[in-house]
Amino acid sequence: MVHVTHSVAAQSGDQRFLEILAAGLEANAAEQVAEAFLCARSAYKEAALESGEGEFDHAVGMALIIAGLKLDAPSRQAALLSTLPAHDENAINRLEKEFGRDVAQLVQGASRLYQLRPITRDFAVNGGKNPQETRSQIEILRKMLLAMVEDIRVVLLRLASRAQTLRYYAANPDELRLEVARETLEVYSPLADRLGVWELKWELEDLSFRFLHTETYKKIAQMLDETRLERESFIEEATGRLKNELSALNIQAEVYGRPKHIYSIWNKMRKKSLEFSELYDIRALRVIVENVKECYTALGIVHNVWTPIPKEFDDYISNPKGNFYRSLHTAVRCPDGRSLEVQIRTQEMHRHAELGVAAHWRYKEGSKTAGDDYDAKIAWLRQLLTWKDEVSDGTDWLRHYKHAALDETIYVLTPQGRVIDLPRGATPIDFAYRVHTDLGHRCRGARVDGVLTPLNTELKTGQRIEIIAAKQGGPSRDWLNISQGYIHTKGARVKARQWFASRALEETISEGGALVARELQRLGQSGANVEEIARSLGFAKNEELFAAAARNELNWRQFQNTVRNDKKTEDEADQLVVPLRRATKTASGILIVGVDQLLSQLARCCKPAPPDAIEGFVTRGKGVSIHRVDCANFQHLAALHPERVIETEWGSAEAESFFATDIVVDAHDRQGLLRDISEIFAREKINVIGVHTQSKQGKAKMGFTVEVKNLSQLKRSLGLIHDINGVLTARRG
């Protein structure tokens, strides 16, 4: 008995509440709970919650639920004091001084979870309409799971608070209860299910279902009530028979009827499309024995007394559920045709089944064995992310969340209260880019919990982040310096780099546009349609043409021909050929279909080499110019004079032939780079007939015209060049 002084004992019902709250506690712990009770009454006074329930009444009801779960004294104290931070900014420090660090941390954790209420409520109200519903929910769930890993009791406090709220709404109907009920079924009851806290799960589900589907609830309740007398008589008879059979084998067992919960009945009817009369488990027995061996012995007796129903047996002892639930489930048919469900378990299994994680808590004051199973339970909780599959759509991004390591994730809040998950080590810049790419670009400062903070500060779970952004602008190059620690996440770094790359591309396009405009002016064609010129040269849009001009990748002769767009185009194109250099005069190496001993020459514009796909174009007086099929110049000529295109293929040369081709190398500029590339050409016995190099801002761009036997030799050489230190790309021109 707790001896309460001052005016508390005089309060109607307070002494009775205190006796219940102190149940199972030692004297010192009971006194601490009484002190928390006094503190709560003094602090809350007449304050009320959003639901209309008095804060003190809510705290006491919540604490009674926690006591019913047989949690320790700090948990009961925290339940009584859980909403204190809403009244006192310094509440956590004061609680730590008066009640100890354990209680203060529990209250702080419960307060943080309570702050998520607007988000979970929004999901409950708009979940079916908002396209971000699933993602938002998962963020909420992960935040909760993080809190669980820090201390399971925090989540049990939150579940107890929700159960007390539903009890209040049951006695005081209000429109808000519908939103609370939806939120409960989507977030809290599945959480209670996975934790195995069945006592709370059933109450949360039944009350929520009663609010949301009143008529269906009443109908099922009425059907249960109509069959109650018959069911009780049947259960009494079955219980007596089973007890006698077990006693005959010296098995001491508790056997009693198992209560049915309306929401679970409705859920089973809905999922399996069954009528009420078709349910196997409306009549149910629970058998509790001493050990696992007796579980299986009892199962044999049940199957001997009644006829087992096929496919209705589950062995959760050998194969426990994901939340460590263990029991034997079977359904049998009685001689009169009625079905009966039987659950068989040990006392320890029953404690876990009723109280879930709470059953693994040690409550005696000063116990050094508190939580022998707690570490294993924590390891299990780290895998609880899989439970969200029950409320998700299984998309690719969901799998990313499913496999994310909980220890490597932090959870911070936007000023609006939305939860953002980030990898551990993330900074305000990472946060800004996660919220929106443009916000990341314009980020200039950050407030963390209202305090201005350097942009390379590592964020922590629970902090509220506000980004200070410029109206326009972009990231700083310092952000990309890894040693300064401004950016931690790969996504933010990629977005910052893309911004700089896009600006560099804009500069390149601008520079190329000026070059093209200058060339058009020189040709006296300033009014030419640049878009058509670009398309004729094989570019999808003007910007690609300008970029090629700035990078010195544009064939200006071809550009000039296209601009003039008259007969000179063909005549000049006919000159874009270079004689094939051969070891002998008799081997051309090219077979022109249907024509014998016709002069053929390789086009300088595309420099084909075996085994490129090639076509011939009959020139005026110079034979056939051989082009690659994908050559832009050839395609332009073929469009103008399709009748002069001739089928061509590579033949078998009787002597060794060489083909001119271009090689383009991009590299970091350094001393000796040209020498190293030249050594490759010499080693591969490749003749270089033209070289063009350009260096700008530490980058080198080199162009080589070489003579090769075939593409195999060219590819081998490109691979060797690519392996040279500093070379970024080596490709055929």
C-alpha positions in Angstrom: 0.0 0.0 0.0 1.3 3.5 -0.9 0.9 6.0 1.8 0.0 9.3 0.1 0.3 12.5 2.0 -1.0 16.0 1.5 -4.4 16.4 -0.3 -4.0 13.5 -2.7 -5.7 11.0 -0.5 -8.6 13.3 -0.1 -9.2 13.3 -3.8 -12.1 11.0 -4.8 -10.7 7.8 -6.3 -7.0 8.9 -6.1 -6.1 6.3 -3.5 -7.7 3.6 -5.6 -5.8 4.7 -8.6 -2.5 4.8 -6.7 -3.0 1.3 -5.4 -3.4 0.0 -9.0 -0.5 2.1 -10.3 1.7 0.7 -7.5 0.8 -3.0 -8.1 3.8 -5.2 -8.3 6.3 -2.5 -7.3 8.5 -2.3 -4.3 7.9 0.4 -1.7 10.4 2.9 -3.0 9.2 2.6 -6.6 5.6 2.9 -5.4 6.5 6.2 -3.6 8.2 7.5 -6.8 5.0 6.8 -8.8 2.9 8.6 -6.1 5.2 11.6 -6.4 4.8 11.7 -10.2 1.0 11.5 -9.6 1.2 14.5 -7.4 3.4 16.4 -9.9 1.0 15.6 -12.7 -2.1 16.8 -10.8 -0.3 20.1 -9.9 1.0 20.7 -13.4 -2.0 19.8 -15.5 -4.7 21.4 -13.3 -7.8 21.9 -15.6 -5.9 21.7 -18.9 -7.5 19.6 -21.6 -6.3 17.8 -24.8 -7.6 18.4 -28.3 -10.1 15.6 -27.8 -11.6 17.5 -24.9 -10.3 15.0 -22.3 -8.6 16.5 -19.3 -4.8 16.1 -19.4 -4.7 14.7 -15.9 -7.4 12.2 -16.6 -5.7 11.1 -19.8 -2.3 10.7 -18.0 -3.9 8.6 -15.2 -5.7 6.4 -17.7 -2.5 6.0 -19.8 -0.5 5.1 -16.6 -3.2 2.5 -15.6 -2.8 0.8 -19.0 1.0 0.8 -18.6 0.6 -0.7 -15.2 -1.6 -3.4 -16.7 1.2 -4.2 -19.1 3.4 -4.7 -15.9 6.0 -2.2 -17.0 8.5 -0.7 -14.5 8.1 2.3 -12.3 9.9 4.8 -14.7 7.4 3.8 -17.4 4.4 4.5 -15.1 5.9 7.8 -14.0 6.6 8.8 -17.6 3.0 8.0 -18.5 1.8 10.4 -15.8 4.2 13.1 -16.9 4.2 12.5 -20.7 2.5 15.8 -21.7 4.4 18.0 -19.3 6.8 19.4 -22.0 3.8 21.0 -23.6 3.5 23.2 -20.5 7.1 23.8 -19.5 10.0 24.3 -21.9 12.5 23.2 -19.2 10.4 20.2 -18.2 13.0 17.6 -19.3 15.7 19.2 -17.2 13.4 19.5 -14.2 12.1 15.9 -14.5 15.7 14.6 -14.7 16.5 16.4 -11.4 13.3 15.3 -9.6 12.7 11.8 -11.1 16.0 10.7 -12.7 17.4 10.5 -16.2 15.4 7.4 -17.1 12.0 9.0 -16.6 13.2 12.2 -18.3 14.3 10.3 -21.4 11.1 8.4 -21.6 9.0 11.6 -21.4 11.2 13.2 -24.0 10.8 10.2 -26.4 7.1 10.1 -25.9 6.9 13.9 -26.5 8.8 13.5 -29.8 6.4 10.8 -31.0 3.5 12.9 -30.0 4.8 15.7 -32.2 4.4 13.4 -35.2 0.6 13.5 -34.6 -0.2 16.1 -37.2 1.6 14.1 -39.9 0.0 10.8 -39.0 -3.4 12.5 -38.8 -2.9 14.1 -42.2 -2.2 10.7 -43.6 -5.4 9.3 -42.0 -7.5 12.1 -43.5 -5.9 12.4 -46.9 -4.3 9.0 -47.3 -6.6 7.8 -50.1 -6.2 11.0 -52.1 -2.6 12.2 -51.7 -0.2 10.5 -54.2 2.5 10.8 -51.5 0.5 8.8 -49.0 2.6 5.7 -48.9 6.0 7.5 -48.9 4.8 9.8 -46.1 3.6 6.9 -44.0 6.8 5.0 -44.4 8.7 8.0 -43.2 6.5 8.1 -40.2 6.9 4.5 -39.5 10.7 4.6 -39.7 10.7 7.5 -37.3 8.7 5.4 -34.9 11.0 2.4 -35.3 14.0 4.6 -34.6 12.3 5.6 -31.3 11.7 2.0 -30.5 15.3 1.0 -31.0 16.3 3.8 -28.6 13.8 2.5 -26.0 10.8 0.2 -26.6 8.9 1.6 -23.7 8.5 4.9 -25.6 6.4 3.2 -28.2 4.4 1.3 -25.5 3.7 4.7 -23.9 2.4 6.0 -27.3 0.2 3.0 -27.8 -1.2 3.3 -24.3 -2.0 7.0 -24.9 -3.9 6.1 -28.1 -5.9 3.4 -26.3 -6.9 5.9 -23.6 -7.9 8.5 -26.3 -10.2 5.9 -28.0 -11.7 4.9 -24.6 -12.5 8.6 -24.0 -14.2 8.9 -27.5 -16.2 5.7 -26.8 -17.8 7.6 -23.8 -17.8 11.0 -25.5 -18.6 10.7 -29.2 -17.0 13.4 -31.4 -16.4 13.9 -35.2 -12.7 14.0 -34.6 -12.8 10.4 -33.5 -13.2 9.2 -37.1 -9.9 10.7 -38.1 -8.3 9.2 -34.9 -9.8 5.8 -35.7 -8.4 5.8 -39.3 -5.0 6.9 -38.1 -5.1 4.1 -35.5 -5.9 1.3 -38.0 -3.3 2.5 -40.4 -0.4 3.2 -38.0 -0.9 2.2 -34.4 -2.7 -1.1 -34.4 -0.3 -2.7 -37.0 2.6 -1.5 -34.8 1.0 -3.1 -31.7 0.5 -6.3 -33.8 4.1 -6.5 -34.8 5.2 -5.8 -31.2 2.9 -8.6 -30.1 1.1 -6.4 -27.6 -2.2 -8.2 -28.3 -4.1 -6.7 -25.3 -3.7 -3.2 -26.8 -4.0 -4.3 -30.4 -7.4 -5.8 -30.0 -8.7 -2.8 -28.1 -7.3 -0.3 -30.6 -8.8 -2.3 -33.5 -12.3 -2.9 -32.0 -12.8 0.7 -30.9 -11.6 2.1 -34.2 -13.8 -0.3 -36.1 -16.7 0.6 -33.9 -16.3 4.3 -34.8 -15.7 3.8 -38.5 -18.2 1.1 -39.3 -20.8 1.5 -36.6 -23.6 -0.6 -38.3 -21.3 -3.5 -39.2 -19.9 -3.5 -35.7 -23.3 -3.6 -34.2 -24.4 -6.4 -36.6 -21.4 -8.7 -35.7 -21.8 -7.9 -32.0 -25.5 -8.8 -32.2 -24.7 -12.1 -34.0 -22.1 -12.9 -31.2 -24.7 -12.0 -28.6 -27.4 -14.1 -30.2 -25.1 -17.2 -30.1 -23.6 -16.3 -26.7 -25.6 -18.7 -24.5 -25.3 -21.6 -26.9 -21.6 -20.8 -27.4 -20.9 -20.6 -23.6 -22.7 -23.9 -23.1 -20.7 -25.6 -25.9 -17.4 -24.1 -24.6 -18.1 -25.3 -21.0 -18.8 -28.8 -22.2 -15.7 -28.9 -24.4 -13.5 -27.4 -21.7 -14.6 -30.1 -19.1 -14.0 -32.9 -21.6 -10.5 -31.7 -22.6 -9.5 -31.1 -18.9 -10.5 -34.7 -18.1 -8.5 -36.1 -21.0 -5.4 -34.1 -20.0 -5.7 -35.0 -16.3 -5.8 -38.7 -17.3 -2.3 -38.2 -18.6 -1.2 -36.2 -15.5 -1.0 -33.0 -17.5 -1.9 -29.9 -15.4 -3.4 -27.4 -17.7 -5.5 -24.3 -17.8 -8.4 -24.6 -20.3 -10.8 -21.9 -21.0 -12.8 -20.2 -23.7 -10.9 -17.6 -25.8 -12.7 -14.3 -26.3 -13.4 -13.2 -29.9 -12.7 -9.7 -31.1 -15.2 -8.1 -33.5 -12.6 -6.5 -35.8 -10.7 -9.8 -36.3 -14.0 -11.5 -37.1 -14.9 -8.9 -39.7 -11.4 -8.9 -41.2 -11.5 -12.7 -41.6 -15.0 -12.6 -43.1 -13.9 -9.9 -45.6 -10.6 -11.5 -46.6 -11.9 -15.0 -47.0 -15.4 -14.1 -48.2 -17.0 -16.1 -45.5 -20.3 -15.8 -43.7 -20.5 -15.5 -40.0 -21.6 -19.1 -39.6 -18.7 -20.4 -41.7 -16.0 -19.1 -39.3 -14.0 -21.8 -37.5 -12.9 -19.7 -34.6 -16.1 -18.2 -33.3 -15.9 -21.1 -30.7 -12.4 -21.2 -29.4 -10.5 -22.8 -26.5 -7.1 -21.9 -25.1 -4.9 -24.6 -23.4 -2.0 -23.5 -21.3 0.5 -26.2 -20.1 3.9 -26.3 -18.4 6.3 -27.1 -21.3 6.7 -27.7 -25.0 6.4 -31.5 -24.8 3.0 -31.2 -23.1 1.9 -28.8 -25.9 2.3 -31.5 -28.5 0.8 -34.1 -26.2 -2.2 -31.9 -25.7 -2.4 -31.4 -29.5 -2.6 -35.2 -29.9 -5.4 -35.4 -27.3 -7.4 -32.7 -29.1 -7.1 -34.5 -32.4 -8.1 -37.7 -30.8 -11.2 -36.3 -29.1 -12.4 -34.3 -32.2 -11.8 -34.6 -35.9 -9.1 -32.2 -37.3 -10.1 -29.9 -40.1 -7.6 -30.2 -43.0 -5.3 -27.3 -43.7 -6.3 -25.6 -40.4 -3.2 -26.5 -38.4 -0.3 -24.1 -37.7 2.8 -24.9 -35.7 4.1 -21.5 -34.5 6.3 -23.2 -31.9 8.6 -24.8 -34.5 8.2 -21.9 -36.8 7.5 -18.7 -34.7 5.9 -15.7 -36.4 8.0 -12.6 -37.1 7.2 -11.1 -33.7 8.3 -14.3 -31.9 4.7 -15.4 -31.3 4.7 -19.1 -30.4 1.7 -21.4 -30.1 -0.1 -24.4 -31.7 -3.2 -23.5 -33.6 -5.7 -26.2 -34.8 -9.3 -26.3 -35.8 -11.5 -29.5 -35.3 -15.0 -30.7 -36.1 -17.2 -31.8 -33.2 -19.7 -34.8 -33.6 -22.6 -32.3 -34.0 -20.8 -30.7 -37.0 -19.8 -27.5 -35.2 -16.2 -26.3 -35.5 -13.9 -25.4 -32.7 -10.5 -23.6 -32.7 -7.9 -24.6 -30.1 -4.7 -22.8 -29.2 -2.1 -24.6 -27.1 0.9 -22.9 -25.5 3.1 -22.7 -22.4 2.9 -20.1 -19.7 5.9 -18.3 -21.0 4.5 -18.3 -24.6 1.2 -17.0 -23.2 2.9 -14.1 -21.3 4.6 -13.1 -24.6 1.4 -13.5 -26.6 -0.5 -11.2 -24.2 2.1 -8.6 -23.5 4.5 -8.9 -26.4 7.8 -7.0 -25.8 6.5 -5.9 -22.4 6.7 -9.6 -21.3 10.5 -9.5 -21.7 11.0 -6.6 -19.3 12.2 -7.3 -15.7 10.4 -5.2 -13.2 12.1 -5.7 -9.9 14.0 -2.7 -8.6 17.7 -3.1 -8.7 17.6 -6.1 -10.9 20.8 -6.6 -12.9 19.2 -9.1 -15.2 16.8 -6.5 -16.6 16.4 -7.5 -20.2 18.0 -10.9 -20.7 16.0 -11.2 -23.8 16.1 -7.4 -24.5 19.2 -7.4 -26.7 17.7 -10.2 -28.9 14.4 -8.2 -29.0 16.3 -5.1 -30.1 18.0 -7.1 -32.9 14.5 -8.2 -34.0 13.2 -4.7 -33.9 15.9 -3.6 -36.3 14.3 -6.0 -38.9 10.8 -4.6 -38.3 11.0 -2.6 -41.5 9.4 -5.5 -43.3 6.1 -5.0 -41.6 5.4 -1.9 -43.7 4.8 -4.3 -46.6 1.3 -4.7 -45.2 0.5 -1.0 -46.1 2.7 -0.4 -49.2 2.6 -0.9 -52.9 5.9 -2.7 -53.3 7.4 -0.3 -55.8 11.2 0.0 -56.5 11.7 2.9 -54.1 10.0 1.0 -51.4 12.6 -1.7 -51.7 15.2 0.9 -51.1 13.6 1.8 -47.8 13.1 -1.8 -46.9 16.8 -2.6 -47.2 18.1 0.6 -45.7 20.1 0.0 -42.5 18.3 1.6 -39.5 21.5 2.5 -37.7 22.7 4.5 -40.7 19.6 6.7 -41.0 18.7 9.9 -39.2 15.2 11.6 -39.1 14.8 15.4 -39.1 11.8 17.7 -39.5 11.0 20.5 -41.9 9.5 23.7 -40.4 6.1 22.3 -41.4 6.7 19.1 -39.4 7.3 16.7 -42.3 9.8 13.9 -41.5 12.8 13.6 -43.8 15.1 10.6 -43.6 18.8 11.1 -44.4 22.0 9.0 -44.1 23.9 9.5 -40.9 26.4 12.3 -41.4 24.1 14.4 -43.6 24.4 18.2 -43.4 21.9 21.1 -43.9 22.9 21.2 -47.6 22.0 17.5 -48.0 18.7 18.2 -46.3 18.0 21.2 -48.7 18.7 19.1 -51.8 16.5 16.3 -50.4 13.6 18.7 -50.0 14.0 20.2 -53.5 16.9 20.5 -55.9 16.3 24.2 -56.4 16.3 24.8 -52.7 19.7 23.0 -52.5 21.2 25.3 -55.2 20.0 28.4 -53.5 20.9 27.3 -49.9 22.9 30.0 -48.1 22.4 29.2 -44.5 20.5 27.0 -42.0 18.7 27.2 -38.7 18.8 24.0 -36.6 16.2 24.1 -33.9 16.0 27.9 -34.4 19.8 28.4 -34.1 22.0 29.6 -37.0 24.3 26.7 -37.8 27.3 26.3 -40.3 26.3 24.5 -43.5 28.8 21.6 -42.8 27.2 20.8 -39.4 26.3 17.1 -39.1 22.5 16.8 -38.4 21.0 14.6 -35.7 17.7 12.8 -35.3 14.8 14.9 -34.1 16.2 18.3 -35.2 14.0 20.8 -37.0 15.8 22.3 -40.0 15.0 25.6 -41.7 16.9 26.6 -44.8 17.9 30.2 -45.6 17.9 30.5 -49.4 18.8 33.2 -51.9 16.2 34.3 -54.4 18.5 33.0 -57.2 22.0 31.6 -57.6 23.7 28.3 -57.4 26.0 26.2 -55.2 29.5 27.1 -54.2 32.4 25.1 -55.5 33.6 24.7 -51.9 30.7 22.3 -51.4 32.3 19.8 -53.7 35.5 19.8 -51.6 35.2 16.6 -49.6 37.6 17.7 -47.0 35.4 20.6 -46.0 32.4 18.3 -45.3 29.6 20.4 -46.8 28.0 17.5 -48.6 27.7 14.0 -47.4 25.1 12.3 -49.7 25.9 11.2 -53.2 22.6 12.6 -54.5 23.3 16.1 -53.3 26.9 16.0 -54.7 25.5 14.8 -58.1 23.0 17.7 -58.2 25.6 20.3 -57.4 27.9 18.9 -60.1 25.1 18.9 -62.6 24.5 22.6 -61.9 28.1 23.4 -62.7 28.1 21.1 -65.7 24.9 22.8 -67.0 26.5 26.3 -66.6 29.7 25.1 -68.4 27.5 23.7 -71.2 25.7 27.1 -71.5 29.1 28.8 -71.8 30.2 26.3 -74.5 27.0 26.8 -76.4 27.3 30.5 -76.2 30.9 30.4 -77.4 29.9 28.1 -80.3 27.0 30.2 -81.3 29.3 33.2 -81.7 31.7 31.1 -83.9 28.8 30.0 -86.1 27.4 33.5 -86.4 30.9 34.8 -87.3 31.3 32.1 -90.0 27.8 32.8 -91.4 28.7 36.5 -91.6 31.9 35.7 -93.4 30.0 33.7 -95.9 27.5 36.5 -96.4 24.7 34.2 -95.0 23.8 36.0 -91.7 20.1 35.4 -92.4 20.5 31.6 -93.0 18.2 29.2 -91.1 20.6 27.8 -88.5 18.0 25.2 -87.4 17.9 23.7 -91.0 21.7 23.8 -91.3 22.0 21.9 -88.0 19.6 19.3 -89.1 21.4 18.9 -92.5 24.6 18.3 -90.6 23.0 15.6 -88.5 22.4 17.6 -85.3 19.1 17.3 -83.5 19.1 21.0 -82.4 21.0 24.2 -82.7 22.7 23.8 -79.3 24.4 20.6 -80.4 25.8 22.4 -83.5 27.1 25.3 -81.4 28.6 22.9 -78.8 30.4 21.0 -81.6 31.7 24.3 -83.0 33.1 25.4 -79.6 34.7 22.0 -79.0 36.4 22.1 -82.5 34.4 19.0 -83.5 32.6 20.7 -86.4 33.8 20.0 -90.0 33.8 23.6 -91.2 34.2 22.7 -94.9 31.1 20.6 -94.6 29.4 23.4 -92.7 30.3 25.9 -95.5 29.0 23.5 -98.2 25.7 23.1 -96.4 25.3 26.8 -96.0 25.8 27.4 -99.7 23.4 24.6 -100.6 24.0 24.8 -104.4 25.8 22.7 -107.1 29.1 23.6 -105.5 28.0 21.4 -102.5 28.3 18.3 -104.7 31.4 19.4 -106.6 33.2 20.2 -103.4 32.0 17.0 -101.8 33.4 15.1 -104.7 36.8 16.5 -103.8 36.6 15.2 -100.2 38.3 12.0 -101.2 41.8 10.8 -100.6 43.5 8.1 -102.7 43.7 4.7 -101.2 47.4 4.0 -100.4 48.3 0.4 -101.4 51.3 -1.8 -101.3 50.6 -2.8 -105.0 48.6 -1.1 -107.7 46.5 -4.1 -108.4 44.7 -4.5 -105.1 42.0 -1.9 -104.4 40.5 -3.8 -101.5 37.0 -2.5 -102.4 34.4 -4.4 -104.4 31.8 -2.2 -106.3 28.8 -4.4 -107.1 28.2 -4.9 -110.8 31.2 -2.8 -111.8 34.7 -4.0 -112.7 37.9 -1.9 -112.4 36.2 1.4 -111.5 38.3 4.0 -109.8 37.4 4.2 -106.1 38.6 6.5 -103.4 37.9 6.8 -99.7 36.1 9.9 -98.6 38.1 12.2 -96.4 35.0 13.4 -94.4 34.3 10.0 -92.7 37.5 8.0 -93.4 35.9 4.5 -93.6 37.9 1.4 -92.8 37.0 -2.3 -92.8 34.6 -3.6 -91.6 32.6 -0.3 -91.6 29.2 -0.5 -93.5 29.9 1.5 -96.6 28.2 2.9 -99.7 29.6 4.5 -102.8 28.7 7.8 -104.4 29.5 8.3 -108.1 31.4 11.6 -108.5 32.0 13.7 -111.7 35.2 12.5 -113.2 36.8 11.1 -110.0 35.2 7.7 -109.9 33.4 6.5 -106.8 33.9 8.1 -103.4 33.5 5.6 -100.6 31.6 6.8 -97.4 30.5 5.2 -94.2 26.8 4.7 -94.3 26.2 6.9 -91.3 28.3 9.8 -92.7 26.3 13.0 -92.5 27.9 14.3 -95.8 27.0 11.1 -97.6 23.4 11.2 -96.3 23.1 14.8 -97.6 24.4 13.9 -101.0 22.3 10.7 -101.2 19.2 12.8 -100.4 20.0 15.2 -103.3 21.0 12.5 -105.8 19.8 9.1 -104.8 20.4 7.8 -108.4 24.1 8.2 -107.9 24.4 6.0 -104.8 26.0 2.6 -105.6 26.2 -0.5 -103.5 29.7 -1.1 -102.2 31.4 -3.6 -99.9 34.9 -4.5 -98.8 36.7 -7.0 -100.9 39.7 -9.3 -100.3 42.8 -7.3 -101.0 45.7 -9.3 -102.6 48.2 -7.0 -100.9 48.2 -5.1 -97.7 46.1 -2.0 -97.7 46.0 1.0 -95.3 43.0 3.2 -94.5 43.1 6.7 -93.1 41.0 7.4 -90.0 40.7 10.0 -87.2 41.4 9.4 -83.5 40.2 11.9 -80.8 41.8 11.8 -77.3 40.5 13.8 -74.3 42.9 13.9 -71.3 44.2 15.9 -68.4 47.0 17.9 -69.8 50.5 17.0 -68.6 54.1 17.0 -69.7 54.9 13.9 -71.8 51.3 13.1 -72.8 51.9 13.4 -76.6 55.1 11.4 -76.3 53.3 8.5 -74.5 50.6 8.4 -77.2 53.2 8.5 -80.0 54.9 5.5 -78.4 51.7 3.6 -78.7 51.4 4.4 -82.4 55.1 3.4 -83.0 54.7 0.2 -81.1 51.5 -0.7 -83.1 53.2 0.3 -86.4 50.6 2.9 -87.1 51.5 5.8 -89.5 50.4 9.2 -88.3 49.7 11.6 -91.1 48.1 14.5 -89.2 48.1 15.9 -85.6 46.1 18.6 -84.0 46.2 19.4 -80.2 44.5 22.0 -78.0 44.9 22.6 -74.3 42.5 24.6 -72.2 42.0 24.9 -68.4 44.2 21.9 -67.7 42.3 19.7 -70.3 43.9 18.5 -73.5 42.0 17.6 -76.7 44.1 15.8 -79.3 43.2 14.8 -82.9 45.2 12.3 -84.9 44.8 11.2 -88.5 46.4 7.7 -88.8 46.6 4.9 -91.3 45.4 1.5 -90.1 45.0 -1.9 -91.7 41.5 -2.5 -90.2 39.2 -1.6 -87.3 40.7 -4.4 -85.1 44.1 -2.7 -85.2 42.3 0.7 -84.5 40.4 -0.7 -81.5 43.5 -2.3 -80.0 45.3 1.0 -80.3 42.4 3.0 -78.7 42.4 0.6 -75.7 46.1 1.1 -75.2 45.8 4.9 -75.4 42.9 4.8 -73.0 45.1 3.1 -70.4 47.7 5.9 -70.5 47.8 8.0 -67.3 45.6 11.0 -67.5 43.6 9.9 -70.6 39.8 10.3 -70.1 38.5 9.1 -73.5 40.0 7.7 -76.7 37.6 7.3 -79.6 37.4 7.2 -83.3 36.6 10.5 -84.9 
